[in-house]
Amino acid sequence: MSLTVAAAPPFEGLPGIRYGFFGSRGGVSTGIYASLNGGHGSRDDPEAVTENRRRVAQELALDETALLSVYQCHSDRVATVTEPWTRESRPHCDAMVTGRPGIGLGVLAADCGPVLFADAEARVVGAAHAGWKGALAGVLGNTIAAMENLGADRSKIVAALGPCIRRSSYEVGPEFPAPFLEQEPDNARFFDTGAKPEHYQFDLGGYIVSQLEAAGVGGVYDTGLDTYSNEGRLFSFRLNTHRGHRQYGRNVSAICLTAEAG
C-alpha cells in the first residue's frame, strides 16, 4: 500500500521522474510523532526516524542514504546537489536541485509549503520548503533559477504544491500583512478578516501558487490539502501547538530522477 497522501497529475507519466507527498501514516514512530515522522530535527527516537525515512526512500526505489534533506532555516538559499551528503554535512538552506539520477530531494514540512519541481526533458528536478518567510524572500524563484543553471527551461518546468496549512486554518496577527503588501499591494487578496479584531486568515497556498505562476513555469498544481484539518493523516505544527505540545512530526515530500528517462 502506498504511503503517499496526494498525487500531482501533471507529474504522472513524466519520463524518468518519481515523486511523493508523504503524510503521517505508515511509519514506526509513536506518540505525537505517530507514525511516519521524517524529521531528525524532532525529539523522536532517531532509529524510528531513520526507519521512516528508509520506508519513504523505498517507495521511491532509492537507497535510504540517497534520500537527502537540508538543515531548513526559512531562507531563500538553494543547494545544487551533485553527490549525497550526511546528516552532519547537510547545508543550511531551504531548497535543492539536481540533474543526477538516483538522488532523492526531500523537504520536510508540518504547515509550511513543500514544492516539488521537474523538467523531464532537461532531466532536472528540485524541491523547496516554502514557509511564509522563505516564500516572501524568494526561495521559489531561486529554485527555478538554480534549475535553469543545470539546463532546465522554466517554461517546461512543472511545479506541485503539497500539503500545507490553508487559509481557513491560518490565523495571523495585525503585523503580518505589511511585508506582503510592501512587496505587492495586490497581495492583499491573500488575507481575509479573521475572527479576532485586527487578525487575518492568510492564504499561504494561494500566495505560493501565485509566486510560481508569476515566475513563468510551464505548469502549477496544488494538492489543496490542509495540514491542520487532517489530523491522523498529516502532521501540523500549529495543531500540536494548540494542543500544548512543543514538538511535532514532519511530513516528507520528495522527488528524484530515475536512471533511465523512459
N, C-alpha and C positions, 0 to 999 in steps of 0.2 A: 504494500500500500504506500502511495506517495506521501511524503512528509510536507509537500508544498501546500500553501493555503490559497494561492491565487495564480492564475495563468495570465500571460500577456499575449493576446492573439497575434500582434504584429511580429513577435519573436518566433511563433510557431512555424516550423518549416524552414526557418533560415538555415542555410547550409553551414555546418561547422560550428554551430552555437549551441551551448547548453546553459540553462539558467534555472533559477528557482527563487521564489519568495517563500521562506520558511517561517512557521509560527512557533507556538509554544508546545505543540503536541509531538509525541514520537521519540522523546529522549529519556534520559535516566535520572535527571535531577529531581529533587523533591522540595516540598515546602513552597515558598514563594517563587522558587525557580522552576517549578514543575511545568514542562519537563524537558524541553529541547533548548535550554539556555545555551546560547553560543558565545557568551561573554566571559572571557578570562578576567576582565576587569571587575566582575562582581565578586561577592564573597562566597560564591558557590564552591562546592568541592571541585578542585581543579581536575581531578580524574574524571568526574562526571562531565564537566565541560569538554574535556578532550574527547570523551566518547561521543558526546552530542555532535561535536564538530566532525568527528570521523563519520558519523551517520549522514551528515549533510554532504560531506565530500563524496561518500559512496553513492549518494543519489545522483551526483554529477559525474560519476565514473572517474573520480580523482583520488589520488593518494592523499591521505589526511594531511601530510606535510605540504601539499601543493595548494591547500585552501588558505589563502593569505588574508590577514586583516592588518589594519594600521592602528596606531595609537590616535584615536579620534579626539579632536580638540576644538571642534566648531570653527574651523579655519576655512580659508579659500585655497589651501595648498593641495597639490596633486602630485602623486608619485608615479613615475614611469617604471614599470616592473619588467626587469629582464631576467631575473632568476629568483627562486624562493628565498625568503628570509626567515629567521627565527623570531619567536615572540619577543625576545630580548633586543633584537636588532631592528624591529619594525619601525618605520619612520613615523614622525608626528605629522599627520596631515588628515585630510578627510575625503580623499578620492584617489583612485588608482586607474591606470590604463595599461594595456599591454597588447602586443601583437604576437606574443609567444603562446603556442598551444600548450595545453596541459597545466596551466596556472589558473587557479580559481581566485577571482577577486571578490572578497566577501566583506560587506559592510554590515555593521550592527546598528540596530535602532530599536527604540521602545516608545516612540511617539514621533521622533524626527522622520524625515522623508528619505527612504532608500531609493536611489535611482540607478537603474541599470541601462547601459548603452551598448549598441552594437552596430558596426558597419560590416556586414557579412562579406561584401565584395572586397573591401580592403583588408579584411581579416584583422580587425582591431576592435577591442571591447573595453568598456570602462564601467566603473561603479563609484557612486558618490553617496556620502552621508550628508544629507541636507537638512539640518535643523534651521530654525529661522535665522540664526546668526550667520551660518555658512552660506545659506541661500542668498541672504541680503548682501554678503561680502563678495559673492560671485563664484562660488565653488562650481556651480553647474557650467557656466561659461568657460571656466578654466579647464574643466574636464574635457569639454568639446575641443578646445584649443589644443590640449595635450594629445588627444586622439588624432587631430589633424597633423600634428608633428610626426606621427607614426604612419601617415599616409591616408588617413580617413578623409572622407568628403562629408562635410556636415549635412549637405542636402540628402545624403544617403544613410545618415545615422538614424536609427530607431531608438527612442528612449522610453522607458517604462517606470512609472512611479509605483512603488509598492505600498504596503500598509503603513499608514501614519495617522496621527491624531487629526481629526476633522473639525470643521467649523463649529458644529453643534456641541463638541466636547472641549473646545479650546478657548477658555475664558482668559483674557489678558487685561492688564491694568491700564490706567489712563495715559501712562507714558509710552505705551507700546507702539502706537501707530506712527509716532513722529519720524523715526528714521526711514520708514517705508514711504511716507508722504514726501519727505525731503528727496528721496530717490526719484519718485514719480508720483505726482498728485493723483493720477488715475488708480494708484494702489489703494485708494480709499474703498474701492469695490470689494476688497478682501476683508473688510471689517463691518460687522453688524453690531448694533447696540446690544449690550449684554443685559443680564437680569439685574446686576448691581449698578448703581449710579456711576457713570463715567468709566464703565468697563465695556469690553468689546468681545465679540466672538471672532476669532481670527481664522481665516481660511488658508492654512499653510499649504494644503494640497493644491488649491487654486493658484496660489502665488508661484509655487514650483512649476506647475504646468505652464503658466504664463511666461516664466523665465525661459523655459525650454522652447516654447513656440517663438518667442522673440529672438532667440539665438539662431533660428533658421534651420533646425534639424528637420529631417525628412518625415518623421512621424513621432507622435507623442501619445502614449496610452497611460491611463490612470486606473489602477485596480479598484479604487474607490473604497477600500477597506479602512475602517476606523479602528485603531488600536485600542482606544479607551472603551468602546462599547462592545468589544468582542472578547470578554473575559473567558478564559479557558481555551481560547483559540490563538490569542496573540498577547504578547507582553506589552504592558503600558506603564511607563514611569509615573505618569500623573495619577493613574488609578491606584497604584501602590502607595503613592504619597498621600492621597486622600484617605487611604485605609490605615495610615500610620506606619507604613513600612519605609525604611530609609534605603533599602536595597531593592533590586528588581532584575528580572531576566532580560535578555536581549534577543530580538528576532534577527535571524540571519537572512540576508539577500545576497545572492552570488551569481556570477556569470563566468564562463570560460570558453575558450576556443578548443575544439577537438583537433586531433592530429590531422584528420582529413577534412577537407572542405565539403565533401559530398556526403 
